Every structure is written in structure tokens, then in C-alpha cells.
Amino acid sequence: MITFETSPEKYRHWRLETGKEGIAFLTMDVQEDAPLKPDYKLKLNSYDLGVDIELADAIQRLRFEHPDIRAIVLRSAKNNIFCAGANIFMLGTSDHGFKVNFCKFTNETRLAMEDASMFSGQRYIAACNGTTAGGGYELALACDEIVLVDDGNSAVSLPETPLLAVLPGTGGLTRLVDKRKVRRDRADVFCTLAEGIKGRRALEWGLVDAVIPRSKFEAGVLQRAQAWAAKEDKSKGPGIKLPPLAMKISGDVIDYEDVTLAIDRSLRTATLTIRGPNESPPEELKTIHRIGADFWPLRVFREIDHALLHLRFNEPEIGLILLKSMGDLQRVCKTDTVLSRFSHDWLVNEILLSIKRTLKRLDWTARTIFALIEPGSCFAGSLLELALAADRSYMLNSEERDVSVAVTPLNQGYFPMSNGLSRLQSRFLGDPQRTADILAAGNPFSAGAAERAGLITFAVDEIDYEDDVRVAIEERASLSPDALTGMEANLRFAGPETIETKIFGRLSAWQNWIFTRSNATGKCGALTLYGKPERPIFDWKRT
């Protein structure tokens, strides 16, 4: 089973050093004999999922544990090599689903870096001291600045198309033209040059931000990091520690403190039950800081995030996630109000940003999502966002038992989707006034009121509820998982297109398709034969 819990003292491939002047160094030193699976070696600072799990952890810890850090230098411990990208032999020996999920996780990690830069004032500088190829250059593209050593040999490259018959699958193409604004014709040349582009031309074409001779490289990178650090806010207080999540695994059930994940293999479903806070939220900011990682909103969404990753990588045949909640609705509302009131504080801001990233992870998860709103549910505010993210929601309409949902200040754009809109705005693209009306309405919403407002899909009476839900689950389980993945991804991201929607909606979809084609992964495909003496044999038909 793939695990996602780690910490700096357990890292095998990265070193995290926090120094003076608000600068940290995140050093990539991939151990080639420590892959996630034993059938390949991680040569030339190439990475696999295990390497990226550590990177994702470091990015998260820098935000919560080291808020005083304002610039992070991403560098390599290898001579003349920054990063050779995703390990090709890992990709070649992995099944299709793993390849796609690997690309998705790597995308999410890169986006977390950009999110930290935009909202947490932690700027990333890629110190490319040598070969920077494929996913290595894509990692650099996620940084605020790319500095390339000017030694007549070191180049940046995206060689996937000419060498592997695939695409730069972690957002490289999109960041090249949308983020760095590289001209399309130059990008076309660059993406078909296996050897890449060096020095002054890389700078002229906008592929890097600076080129520095090797003799002055370290000093030049440090100077640029100091300049970035000097621009950012220095007033943040001490960080908080992120301890390992408490969890107990018993058969097909994982119990966290506030979340339970239960697998039903016969139905191919997973029930994700979220428990609301046990007590009223603290009223003072200093108490939130003292509670730290045990503050319910941070803890519960860390647990949800972990459960989603577990489902992605360890339970590929589970096709339907059933979202449930249990707890006091008003207590969730009060907690959300406290978060909104103190959102100016760096720690509360980071908690809100962490919730946003977890909700996006749910949006990007290639599983059907149904929300079941039943007696004792507490789908309010931040937890209501889970139900709004679902493909469908079923709410019990009972005259005798209280079943309600509620909006809070946090539904007013605190958790934008990849399209830049809130989930309410995305839901009511055709009727924008509906969002304002819902936010202005009194709480809570009964089943009937929620259905009329458009907050849920179905309000079902007690006689029919159990049968209707059962039939919906069984019907969904009978449909093609491939067709459902395509359908859901298209329907979830209505509205404006952004870099994120392009990466997950367009690039990831095409990468998914290309990975199934014989030109890449067939018996004589380029990815299959990489490193072997045989040449790939292509089917030349365009489709």
C-alpha cells in the first residue's frame, strides 16, 4: 500500500534547510536505489511518486511550520544535473491508471507551489545547475523564477514528444505559453528539440529568467533569493507543527479522528463520513494558534485529503464516493464564522487555503461523488462545499426528523474552484442572482427549501429515500468507468478556462488518451522501447 504520511527526518530524496534572512533551501538529492517500487533506478535526479510525496510534504510544512520563510531555493545536490524529470522506466513499467494518477498528483504538487507563492508570500527560485529536462523543467516552470547555469552545456528541455511519443504531462505545455508567455512558434520548436535550448537563447526566448556563469552561480542565486525575500511580509509569527495523522486501519475501514473511510467492495463504493467539531470554536486568535494542528478545520481537511489520496492510488476499482457527515450544524456554522473573522491572520489564512486545496483535490478526483444528506448531518459552510462538489446530492425530506443544510460566510468565495469561481457561482452560471439570494437567505435550509434553492439535486421523502439511493448507486456502478470519468470531468468545470482547467481538463485528458495508444505504450511504442536498441514503430494515421 502506498502511504502519503512523511516528514523531513524521513525524507530520502530531499533536504529541507531553513536559514536566515527568510530563505530556505530545498535540495533534491534523489537516491537511485530507493524507488517506490523495486523494478527501476532513479538515476540523474529523476523522480517517481515517492520523490513527489516528499516534495508535497515539504511545501505544506514550509507554509505551516515556517511562515517566516519568504523565498525557497529549489536546487540539486548532483553535479551538472538539476532534474531529469519523471523516471521513464517507472512510467514504462506502470499500469495506465497509475501513470495518469502520478501525473495528476505531480500537477497538484506544482500547483501547491504556485498557490504558496500567490497567497502565502513564499516565492520559489529554481537553481538549474545542469540538465533540466522534461518533468525537471516542469518543476522549474512552477517556480517564480528560473536561473540556468551558463556553461555552454546545460540546457532546459521538454523532450517528451520526440523521445517518448507522449506530452509534458505535469502542465509543461500550458505553463510555457500561458504562464511564461513564450511565443507559440518558439514553443513549437522547443518542444520538438530533444536536446533542448541553452544559455542566451533560453533567456532570449523567455524559457528562463537569468543565466549565470558557473563560477558565480551560487552567489547569483542567493542574491536573487534575497531580493525576493526582501519584498515579502516579515510580520508572521512562529509556525505550528504538523504531526502525523492519527489513523487506525481495520480491514476495509480507516478511522481517523474526525473522518471514517469505509470500503464496500461488492458495490465498489467508499463511504467517507466526516464528523463535525465536538465543541464550540475558540473565540480568541491566540487560542487557535495554541491549538495548532488540532484545530478541527485543519485536522479534518488534512484527514479528508489523505483519504482521497488513499482512494486514488490504493483503491482503483472503487468507483463511487458517498459523502456523509455527522455532527452539530450550528457548531460548524460558528467555526466557519470564526475562520472568516480571523482570515487576516496568517495561520487562519493558511487553514483556509489548505481547505481550498483539499476541495480542489476532490474536484479533480476521477470518481463519481454522491452526497447523502441525512438526519444528524452537518453539511454547513465549509462542509457544504463537499456536497456542492458532488456530482449529485440526495437529501432526506422528513417532517419528523431535522435534516438541514446551511451556508456560512465561507461560501462567499473563500474556496474557488479551478475555474476561479466559487462552487455556488459555478452551480448557477445561468442564474448569477441565485448565488446572492442564497447567501442572503436565512439559515438553515430544510430539504424542500434546499431543493427549491438549487442547493441539492433531490429531496426524497422517507418512504422512497432508501430505495432511490440504492437504485442510483447500483445504476452508477453498472456504467463504464472510462465514460464516467470523461463525463464527470467535462461537467465539473463549467465556466471560465484557466491554467488549472487546461492542465486538468485538456492536458491531462489528452495525456490519458495518448498513454493508451500503441505509439507510446504499445509493444513497439517509444515509451516501451526507451533505453533499448530498437527503434519505435509508429502507426502514422492521425485521428
Secondary structure per residue as TSV (DSSP state, phi and psi in degrees):
chain	resnum	aa	ss	phi	psi
A	1	M	-	360.0	133.9
A	2	I	-	-78.0	130.3
A	3	T	-	-111.0	150.2
A	4	F	-	-117.3	3.0
A	5	E	-	-89.3	125.3
A	6	T	-	-153.7	180.0
A	7	S	-	-161.9	161.6
A	8	P	G	-52.9	-36.6
A	9	E	G	-70.3	-14.0
A	10	K	G	-100.6	-6.6
A	11	Y	-	-59.9	139.1
A	12	R	S	-107.8	-20.2
A	13	H	S	-120.3	-8.1
A	14	W	E	-132.3	152.9
A	15	R	E	-124.7	128.8
A	16	L	E	-110.1	117.7
A	17	E	E	-123.8	124.7
A	18	T	E	-107.7	122.1
A	19	G	-	-116.0	-156.1
A	20	K	S	-84.3	172.7
A	21	E	T	63.3	18.0
A	22	G	T	73.9	25.2
A	23	I	E	-116.7	135.8
A	24	A	E	-120.3	155.3
A	25	F	E	-120.7	123.1
A	26	L	E	-112.1	104.5
A	27	T	E	-104.2	124.8
A	28	M	E	-89.0	116.9
A	29	D	-	-138.2	71.6
A	30	V	-	-67.4	126.9
A	31	Q	-	-86.1	112.5
A	32	E	T	-64.2	-24.1
A	33	D	T	-94.9	16.4
A	34	A	-	-127.6	55.3
A	35	P	-	-76.7	167.5
A	36	L	S	-67.3	-35.2
A	37	K	S	-122.8	151.8
A	38	P	T	-83.3	4.9
A	39	D	T	-100.0	21.5
A	40	Y	S	-159.3	164.4
A	41	K	-	-115.3	144.3
A	42	L	-	-94.0	70.6
A	43	K	G	-79.4	154.8
A	44	L	G	59.9	38.7
A	45	N	G	55.1	32.1
A	46	S	E	-77.4	156.3
A	47	Y	E	-124.5	155.9
A	48	D	-	-125.2	-169.3
A	49	L	H	-61.4	-37.8
A	50	G	H	-60.5	-39.5
A	51	V	H	-64.2	-41.6
A	52	D	H	-74.4	-29.4
A	53	I	H	-61.2	-41.9
A	54	E	H	-65.7	-41.2
A	55	L	H	-62.8	-44.8
A	56	A	H	-59.6	-40.2
A	57	D	H	-64.3	-42.5
A	58	A	H	-63.7	-41.5
A	59	I	H	-61.0	-44.4
A	60	Q	H	-64.6	-42.3
A	61	R	H	-68.8	-36.3
A	62	L	H	-59.4	-35.6
A	63	R	H	-73.3	-40.7
A	64	F	H	-93.9	-38.9
A	65	E	H	-92.1	-21.8
A	66	H	-	-133.8	61.5
A	67	P	T	-66.2	-15.3
A	68	D	T	-75.1	-14.3
A	69	I	-	-75.8	128.6
A	70	R	-	-118.0	-13.5
A	71	A	E	-143.7	134.0
A	72	I	E	-120.8	122.9
A	73	V	E	-92.6	117.5
A	74	L	E	-94.0	113.8
A	75	R	E	-137.5	175.4
A	76	S	E	-117.3	146.1
A	77	A	S	-91.3	-5.6
A	78	K	S	-90.0	142.0
A	79	N	T	-71.5	130.6
A	80	N	T	63.8	14.7
A	81	I	E	-136.8	124.5
A	82	F	E	-87.6	-66.8
A	83	C	E	-162.7	131.8
A	84	A	-	-87.5	3.1
A	85	G	E	93.8	-168.4
A	86	A	E	-61.3	138.9
A	87	N	-	-66.1	119.8
A	88	I	H	-68.4	-37.3
A	89	F	H	-71.5	-30.7
A	90	M	H	-61.7	-46.5
A	91	L	H	-64.1	-41.3
A	92	G	H	-65.4	-28.8
A	93	T	H	-100.5	-2.9
A	94	S	S	-88.9	152.2
A	95	D	-	-74.6	167.5
A	96	H	H	-58.8	-46.6
A	97	G	H	-60.4	-40.5
A	98	F	H	-65.5	-42.1
A	99	K	H	-57.5	-46.4
A	100	V	H	-66.5	-44.2
A	101	N	H	-65.6	-34.5
A	102	F	H	-61.6	-47.7
A	103	C	H	-61.1	-38.8
A	104	K	H	-66.0	-46.2
A	105	F	H	-62.4	-41.0
A	106	T	H	-64.0	-40.5
A	107	N	H	-57.3	-47.0
A	108	E	H	-62.0	-37.2
A	109	T	H	-66.3	-43.0
A	110	R	H	-63.0	-42.0
A	111	L	H	-64.6	-32.3
A	112	A	H	-64.6	-36.2
A	113	M	H	-63.0	-46.6
A	114	E	H	-66.4	-34.9
A	115	D	H	-65.1	-40.7
A	116	A	H	-63.8	-38.0
A	117	S	H	-66.8	-45.3
A	118	M	H	-73.5	-38.6
A	119	F	H	-115.4	-15.2
A	120	S	H	-116.1	-1.1
A	121	G	-	66.6	27.4
A	122	Q	-	-110.4	106.0
A	123	R	E	-92.6	141.5
A	124	Y	E	-110.2	132.9
A	125	I	E	-119.3	123.5
A	126	A	E	-89.3	116.3
A	127	A	E	-97.3	89.7
A	128	C	E	-86.7	96.9
A	129	N	-	-89.4	7.8
A	130	G	S	177.3	-147.1
A	131	T	E	-48.8	123.3
A	132	T	E	-132.8	91.6
A	133	A	E	-122.6	147.7
A	134	G	T	52.8	-122.7
A	135	G	H	-61.6	-22.9
A	136	G	H	-66.6	-41.7
A	137	Y	H	-71.8	-32.9
A	138	E	H	-64.7	-35.6
A	139	L	H	-63.2	-43.5
A	140	A	H	-63.9	-37.9
A	141	L	H	-62.5	-25.4
A	142	A	T	-76.4	-11.7
A	143	C	S	-82.9	165.1
A	144	D	S	-75.0	-27.9
A	145	E	E	-147.0	141.4
A	146	I	E	-119.0	121.9
A	147	V	E	-114.7	122.7
A	148	L	E	-110.5	135.7
A	149	V	E	-68.8	136.2
A	150	D	E	-103.7	90.7
A	151	D	S	-127.0	11.6
A	152	G	S	78.9	-2.1
A	153	N	S	-129.9	-36.7
A	154	S	-	-74.7	134.7
A	155	A	E	-136.0	160.0
A	156	V	E	-105.2	145.8
A	157	S	E	-156.9	153.1
A	158	L	-	-124.2	82.5
A	159	P	-	-91.1	11.6
A	160	E	H	-60.0	-42.3
A	161	T	H	-65.1	-51.8
A	162	P	H	-72.8	-28.8
A	163	L	H	-95.8	-35.1
A	164	L	H	-119.9	-7.8
A	165	A	S	62.2	29.3
A	166	V	S	-126.9	-164.0
A	167	L	-	-120.1	160.0
A	168	P	-	-63.8	98.3
A	169	G	T	-86.3	2.3
A	170	T	T	-115.1	35.7
A	171	G	T	94.4	8.7
A	172	G	H	-59.3	-48.9
A	173	L	H	-60.9	-43.4
A	174	T	H	-68.6	-44.3
A	175	R	I	-66.6	-31.3
A	176	L	I	-60.3	-47.7
A	177	V	I	-97.4	-31.5
A	178	D	I	-87.4	-40.2
A	179	K	I	-89.0	-50.1
A	180	R	S	-90.3	-9.0
A	181	K	-	60.3	35.1
A	182	V	-	-69.3	137.5
A	183	R	-	-58.0	142.4
A	184	R	H	-58.8	-42.9
A	185	D	H	-66.8	-37.5
A	186	R	H	-69.8	-38.6
A	187	A	H	-62.0	-37.5
A	188	D	H	-60.8	-45.0
A	189	V	H	-64.5	-48.2
A	190	F	H	-58.0	-44.0
A	191	C	T	-75.8	-5.6
A	192	T	T	-115.7	8.3
A	193	L	-	-99.4	105.0
A	194	A	T	-60.7	-32.4
A	195	E	T	-81.5	-13.1
A	196	G	-	78.9	-164.8
A	197	I	E	-131.8	139.4
A	198	K	E	-109.0	165.3
A	199	G	H	38.5	-125.9
A	200	R	H	-61.0	-36.8
A	201	R	H	-67.1	-39.9
A	202	A	H	-58.8	-38.6
A	203	L	H	-69.7	-45.1
A	204	E	H	-62.3	-37.5
A	205	W	T	-81.9	-5.0
A	206	G	T	83.9	15.6
A	207	L	S	-78.2	-24.9
A	208	V	-	-136.7	168.8
A	209	D	S	-102.2	-19.3
A	210	A	E	-159.9	148.6
A	211	V	E	-123.6	131.4
A	212	I	E	-130.9	133.0
A	213	P	E	-57.1	151.5
A	214	R	G	-58.7	-36.3
A	215	S	G	-65.1	-23.1
A	216	K	G	-114.9	9.7
A	217	F	H	-65.3	-54.4
A	218	E	H	-60.4	-44.4
A	219	A	H	-65.3	-38.9
A	220	G	H	-66.9	-40.6
A	221	V	H	-64.6	-44.0
A	222	L	H	-61.6	-41.3
A	223	Q	H	-61.5	-40.1
A	224	R	H	-70.1	-36.4
A	225	A	H	-65.0	-40.5
A	226	Q	H	-62.3	-37.7
A	227	A	H	-66.5	-41.2
A	228	W	H	-64.3	-45.3
A	229	A	H	-62.9	-33.2
A	230	A	H	-69.7	-21.6
A	231	K	H	-80.9	-22.4
A	232	E	S	-95.1	160.9
A	233	D	-	-61.5	130.7
A	234	K	-	-106.7	7.1
A	235	S	-	-92.0	4.5
A	236	K	-	-70.1	149.4
A	237	G	-	-85.3	-169.0
A	238	P	-	-65.9	150.0
A	239	G	-	-79.2	179.6
A	240	I	-	-120.7	151.1
A	241	K	-	-82.2	143.5
A	242	L	-	-106.0	95.7
A	243	P	-	-74.1	165.1
A	244	P	-	-59.3	147.7
A	245	L	-	-70.4	139.1
A	246	A	-	-83.0	123.5
A	247	M	E	-149.8	150.2
A	248	K	E	-128.8	124.7
A	249	I	E	-104.7	123.5
A	250	S	E	-135.2	101.6
A	251	G	T	62.6	-119.9
A	252	D	T	-99.4	22.8
A	253	V	E	-125.6	131.5
A	254	I	E	-114.0	120.7
A	255	D	E	-106.3	117.4
A	256	Y	E	-97.8	-175.7
A	257	E	S	-65.9	-41.1
A	258	D	S	-122.5	3.7
A	259	V	E	-137.8	142.4
A	260	T	E	-127.4	131.1
A	261	L	E	-113.0	117.1
A	262	A	E	-121.3	126.7
A	263	I	E	-97.6	133.9
A	264	D	E	-117.0	100.4
A	265	R	T	-71.6	-28.6
A	266	S	T	-66.6	-34.7
A	267	L	T	-96.6	-7.0
A	268	R	T	57.1	45.0
A	269	T	E	-123.8	157.1
A	270	A	E	-128.9	126.1
A	271	T	E	-98.3	118.4
A	272	L	E	-106.3	106.4
A	273	T	E	-104.8	124.2
A	274	I	E	-107.6	129.0
A	275	R	E	-99.1	133.4
A	276	G	-	-71.4	175.6
A	277	P	-	-65.2	146.2
A	278	N	S	-82.0	-15.3
A	279	E	S	-146.1	166.7
A	280	S	-	-65.5	151.1
A	281	P	-	-72.3	155.4
A	282	P	-	-65.3	147.0
A	283	E	S	-96.0	-11.4
A	284	E	S	-114.3	140.4
A	285	L	H	-62.6	-38.0
A	286	K	H	-64.5	-28.3
A	287	T	H	-70.4	-38.8
A	288	I	H	-60.2	-44.0
A	289	H	H	-63.8	-38.5
A	290	R	H	-67.9	-40.1
A	291	I	H	-66.5	-39.8
A	292	G	G	62.8	-127.8
A	293	A	G	-67.0	-12.7
A	294	D	G	-86.3	-3.5
A	295	F	S	-63.4	126.2
A	296	W	H	-49.6	-48.5
A	297	P	H	-59.9	-40.4
A	298	L	H	-68.3	-46.2
A	299	R	H	-64.2	-45.6
A	300	V	H	-68.1	-38.4
A	301	F	H	-77.9	-26.0
A	302	R	H	-62.7	-40.0
A	303	E	H	-68.9	-41.4
A	304	I	H	-60.8	-44.1
A	305	D	H	-59.5	-45.1
A	306	H	H	-63.1	-42.4
A	307	A	H	-63.0	-39.2
A	308	L	H	-64.6	-41.6
A	309	L	H	-66.3	-39.2
A	310	H	H	-59.6	-44.4
A	311	L	H	-62.9	-42.9
A	312	R	H	-59.2	-49.8
A	313	F	H	-96.5	-25.6
A	314	N	H	-108.6	-12.6
A	315	E	-	-131.7	63.3
A	316	P	T	-66.8	-20.8
A	317	E	T	-90.3	-2.9
A	318	I	-	-82.9	114.8
A	319	G	-	-101.8	-14.0
A	320	L	E	-134.0	125.5
A	321	I	E	-102.4	123.5
A	322	L	E	-100.6	115.2
A	323	L	E	-91.5	126.0
A	324	K	E	-131.1	159.9
A	325	S	E	-139.8	156.3
A	326	M	E	-142.1	130.6
A	327	G	S	149.3	-172.7
A	328	D	-	-87.0	115.5
A	329	L	H	-59.1	-43.9
A	330	Q	H	-69.0	-29.6
A	331	R	H	-68.1	-37.2
A	332	V	H	-64.9	-42.8
A	333	C	H	-58.6	-44.1
A	334	K	H	-65.3	-39.3
A	335	T	H	-63.8	-43.8
A	336	D	H	-61.8	-39.0
A	337	T	H	-63.1	-40.0
A	338	V	H	-63.9	-43.2
A	339	L	H	-60.7	-42.6
A	340	S	H	-64.8	-41.5
A	341	R	H	-63.0	-38.7
A	342	F	T	-103.1	21.5
A	343	S	T	-64.4	-16.6
A	344	H	T	-72.3	-20.3
A	345	D	S	-74.9	142.6
A	346	W	H	-61.5	-41.1
A	347	L	H	-69.4	-46.1
A	348	V	H	-62.5	-39.2
A	349	N	H	-59.7	-43.0
A	350	E	H	-65.5	-36.4
A	351	I	H	-62.6	-45.3
A	352	L	H	-63.0	-40.9
A	353	L	H	-66.3	-35.6
A	354	S	H	-66.7	-40.7
A	355	I	H	-61.2	-43.8
A	356	K	H	-56.8	-44.6
A	357	R	H	-67.5	-37.0
A	358	T	H	-66.1	-41.9
A	359	L	H	-63.0	-37.6
A	360	K	H	-65.6	-38.2
A	361	R	H	-59.3	-38.1
A	362	L	H	-65.9	-44.6
A	363	D	H	-55.9	-39.2
A	364	W	H	-85.7	-4.7
A	365	T	-	-76.7	126.9
A	366	A	S	-83.9	59.8
A	367	R	S	-136.9	148.1
A	368	T	E	-64.6	141.6
A	369	I	E	-126.5	120.0
A	370	F	E	-115.2	133.3
A	371	A	E	-99.3	129.5
A	372	L	E	-112.8	111.7
A	373	I	E	-105.7	108.7
A	374	E	-	-129.4	175.1
A	375	P	T	-54.8	135.0
A	376	G	T	88.0	-1.4
A	377	S	-	-69.8	157.8
A	378	C	-	-136.8	48.6
A	379	F	-	-78.1	84.6
A	380	A	B	-127.7	141.2
A	381	G	T	54.1	-113.3
A	382	S	T	-61.2	-35.7
A	383	L	T	-79.0	-27.7
A	384	L	H	-62.8	-30.3
A	385	E	H	-57.9	-33.1
A	386	L	H	-62.4	-44.8
A	387	A	H	-67.6	-36.2
A	388	L	H	-68.6	-26.1
A	389	A	H	-78.2	-16.6
A	390	A	S	-68.8	154.1
A	391	D	S	-71.1	-31.0
A	392	R	E	-147.5	157.1
A	393	S	E	-136.6	135.8
A	394	Y	E	-116.5	126.2
A	395	M	E	-123.7	128.6
A	396	L	E	-69.2	128.1
A	397	N	E	-103.2	99.5
A	398	S	-	-122.3	135.8
A	399	E	S	-84.1	-20.7
A	400	E	S	-100.8	-30.6
A	401	R	S	-112.5	142.7
A	402	D	-	-79.8	115.6
A	403	V	-	-129.3	113.7
A	404	S	E	-140.4	159.1
A	405	V	E	-127.2	162.7
A	406	A	B	-148.9	147.7
A	407	V	-	-98.4	156.0
A	408	T	-	-137.2	175.5
A	409	P	G	-55.4	-25.2
A	410	L	G	-72.8	-12.1
A	411	N	G	-82.5	0.9
A	412	Q	T	-95.0	49.9
A	413	G	T	91.6	8.7
A	414	Y	S	-70.3	-24.7
A	415	F	S	-124.7	68.3
A	416	P	-	-63.0	147.6
A	417	M	-	-79.4	-178.3
A	418	S	T	-63.3	-23.3
A	419	N	T	-82.7	1.0
A	420	G	S	86.4	-4.0
A	421	L	S	-103.0	157.5
A	422	S	-	-71.3	165.5
A	423	R	H	-67.6	-30.6
A	424	L	H	-67.7	-43.6
A	425	Q	H	-63.1	-40.5
A	426	S	H	-65.4	-35.4
A	427	R	H	-67.2	-35.5
A	428	F	T	-116.2	47.2
A	429	L	T	-56.9	-36.4
A	430	G	T	-83.0	-6.2
A	431	D	-	-148.9	71.7
A	432	P	H	-57.8	-29.3
A	433	Q	H	-64.4	-25.6
A	434	R	H	-60.3	-38.3
A	435	T	H	-60.9	-47.5
A	436	A	H	-63.1	-39.4
A	437	D	H	-64.1	-42.3
A	438	I	H	-64.2	-43.8
A	439	L	H	-67.6	-27.3
A	440	A	H	-88.0	-15.7
A	441	A	S	-71.5	157.9
A	442	G	-	-73.9	156.0
A	443	N	S	-107.3	161.3
A	444	P	-	-87.3	175.6
A	445	F	E	-101.1	123.6
A	446	S	E	-71.8	174.5
A	447	A	H	-59.0	-47.0
A	448	G	H	-63.4	-44.2
A	449	A	H	-66.1	-38.6
A	450	A	H	-64.8	-39.0
A	451	E	H	-67.4	-42.4
A	452	R	H	-65.2	-35.4
A	453	A	H	-75.3	-17.7
A	454	G	T	88.7	12.5
A	455	L	S	-75.1	-22.7
A	456	I	S	-130.7	168.0
A	457	T	S	-85.7	-50.3
A	458	F	E	-135.2	134.7
A	459	A	E	-104.4	118.1
A	460	V	E	-119.3	133.5
A	461	D	E	-72.5	168.3
A	462	E	T	-65.0	-29.1
A	463	I	T	-67.5	-39.0
A	464	D	T	-100.3	-14.9
A	465	Y	H	-55.5	-53.1
A	466	E	H	-61.4	-44.1
A	467	D	H	-68.6	-41.7
A	468	D	H	-62.2	-43.2
A	469	V	H	-66.4	-43.6
A	470	R	H	-60.0	-46.4
A	471	V	H	-63.7	-40.9
A	472	A	H	-61.9	-41.6
A	473	I	H	-65.0	-46.5
A	474	E	H	-64.9	-40.2
A	475	E	H	-63.0	-43.8
A	476	R	H	-63.2	-40.1
A	477	A	H	-66.0	-19.1
A	478	S	T	-87.2	-8.6
A	479	L	S	-91.6	158.0
A	480	S	-	-61.7	125.9
A	481	P	H	-63.2	-32.8
A	482	D	H	-66.9	-45.3
A	483	A	H	-63.2	-39.9
A	484	L	H	-65.4	-40.7
A	485	T	H	-59.7	-45.8
A	486	G	H	-65.5	-42.7
A	487	M	H	-63.4	-48.1
A	488	E	H	-65.2	-41.1
A	489	A	H	-64.2	-35.3
A	490	N	H	-69.7	-40.0
A	491	L	H	-79.1	-26.8
A	492	R	H	-73.9	-25.4
A	493	F	T	-116.2	58.7
A	494	A	-	-72.7	164.3
A	495	G	S	93.5	-153.6
A	496	P	-	-62.4	150.6
A	497	E	-	-97.5	137.3
A	498	T	-	-130.1	178.3
A	499	I	H	-57.2	-41.2
A	500	E	H	-65.7	-45.4
A	501	T	H	-66.6	-31.7
A	502	K	I	-66.2	-44.6
A	503	I	I	-63.6	-47.1
A	504	F	I	-87.0	-31.7
A	505	G	I	-87.4	-40.6
A	506	R	I	-99.1	-61.6
A	507	L	I	-63.4	-45.5
A	508	S	H	-65.1	-34.0
A	509	A	H	-66.2	-44.6
A	510	W	H	-69.6	-37.7
A	511	Q	H	-60.6	-41.4
A	512	N	H	-57.2	-47.8
A	513	W	H	-65.1	-45.4
A	514	I	H	-63.8	-34.5
A	515	F	H	-64.4	-17.9
A	516	T	T	-95.4	-4.7
A	517	R	S	-86.3	148.1
A	518	S	H	-64.9	-27.3
A	519	N	H	-64.0	-25.8
A	520	A	H	-101.8	-53.4
A	521	T	H	-117.5	8.8
A	522	G	S	-71.7	179.8
A	523	K	T	-57.5	-36.1
A	524	C	T	-112.2	24.0
A	525	G	-	-77.1	159.3
A	526	A	H	-64.6	-40.5
A	527	L	H	-68.7	-38.4
A	528	T	H	-64.9	-39.1
A	529	L	H	-95.0	2.4
A	530	Y	T	-57.8	132.9
A	531	G	T	84.8	-1.8
A	532	K	S	-106.3	159.3
A	533	P	S	-70.2	-21.4
A	534	E	S	-71.9	150.3
A	535	R	-	-91.8	146.2
A	536	P	-	-66.7	151.4
A	537	I	-	-114.3	118.4
A	538	F	-	-99.2	144.1
A	539	D	-	-84.4	113.6
A	540	W	-	-81.6	-2.0
A	541	K	-	-71.2	132.1
A	542	R	-	-88.5	144.5
A	543	T	-	-121.6	360.0
